[in-house]
Amino acid sequence: MRDVVSLDKLKEGERGKVINLIGGRAFKLRLIQLGIMPGVEVKVSKSALLSCPMMVEVNNARVALGKGVASRIWVERIE
């Protein structure tokens, strides 16, 4: 069974494969510019704490994402 969660639910060190971006065209285009799109693997390098952004690694780069943005990125957890 697939374990599908929003990116903000992953803990530090966990990885996921992006399966869906929830938002309008501009939102999706911005994430694609950052390298975050369906099929791409991401790893959480720093979890979001309260209002702090979370850091994710994607395509050998680190990207800071706010909790609101991360909650609209759906991933399949990779064990």
C-alpha positions as a printed NumPy array, in Angstrom:
array([[  0.   ,   0.   ,   0.   ],
       [  1.32 ,   3.451,  -0.926],
       [  2.027,   5.896,   1.874],
       [  0.965,   9.258,   0.403],
       [  1.299,  12.393,   2.551],
       [  1.873,  16.098,   2.11 ],
       [  5.547,  17.08 ,   2.127],
       [  5.207,  18.964,   5.419],
       [  4.397,  15.642,   7.143],
       [  7.812,  14.135,   6.353],
       [ 10.401,  14.25 ,   9.111],
       [ 14.034,  15.247,   8.867],
       [ 15.953,  12.67 ,   6.81 ],
       [ 12.848,  11.172,   5.174],
       [ 12.469,  11.001,   1.405],
       [  9.479,  11.096,  -0.887],
       [  8.617,  11.009,  -4.566],
       [  6.477,  13.959,  -5.669],
       [  3.142,  12.754,  -7.051],
       [  1.009,  15.908,  -7.158],
       [  1.15 ,  19.697,  -6.775],
       [ -2.048,  21.285,  -5.457],
       [ -2.462,  24.829,  -6.697],
       [ -2.877,  27.135,  -9.628],
       [ -0.72 ,  27.498, -12.7  ],
       [  1.627,  30.128, -11.204],
       [  2.159,  28.012,  -8.066],
       [  3.011,  24.923, -10.117],
       [  5.32 ,  26.836, -12.461],
       [  7.251,  28.285,  -9.514],
       [  7.786,  24.837,  -8.008],
       [  8.842,  23.438, -11.387],
       [ 11.412,  26.261, -11.639],
       [ 12.766,  25.065,  -8.283],
       [ 12.973,  21.493,  -9.635],
       [  9.955,  20.228,  -7.689],
       [  7.553,  18.367,  -9.97 ],
       [  5.797,  14.987, -10.179],
       [  8.255,  12.106, -10.433],
       [ 11.111,  13.899,  -8.657],
       [ 12.551,  12.58 ,  -5.39 ],
       [ 12.965,  15.019,  -2.493],
       [ 14.637,  14.621,   0.898],
       [ 13.816,  16.685,   3.972],
       [ 17.061,  18.097,   5.373],
       [ 15.371,  20.314,   7.991],
       [ 11.798,  19.964,   9.253],
       [  9.48 ,  22.961,   9.539],
       [  9.12 ,  24.224,  13.096],
       [  6.142,  26.499,  13.741],
       [  6.573,  29.341,  11.242],
       [ 10.099,  28.406,  10.105],
       [ 10.556,  27.11 ,   6.575],
       [ 11.61 ,  23.545,   5.924],
       [ 14.651,  22.7  ,   3.82 ],
       [ 14.425,  20.027,   1.158],
       [ 17.071,  18.599,  -1.136],
       [ 16.057,  18.229,  -4.766],
       [ 18.379,  17.593,  -7.732],
       [ 21.512,  18.249,  -5.615],
       [ 20.189,  21.634,  -4.45 ],
       [ 18.595,  22.819,  -1.213],
       [ 15.276,  24.634,  -1.344],
       [ 13.501,  26.42 ,   1.525],
       [  9.721,  25.946,   1.561],
       [  7.159,  27.446,   3.901],
       [  4.774,  25.07 ,   5.66 ],
       [  1.85 ,  26.317,   3.545],
       [  3.669,  25.538,   0.303],
       [  4.94 ,  22.177,   1.568],
       [  1.395,  21.197,   2.579],
       [  0.336,  21.494,  -1.091],
       [  3.035,  19.133,  -2.373],
       [  1.92 ,  15.497,  -2.157],
       [  4.569,  12.798,  -2.008],
       [  4.784,   9.04 ,  -1.767],
       [  7.01 ,   8.239,   1.197],
       [ 10.138,   6.264,   0.238],
       [ 11.405,   3.8  ,   2.841]])
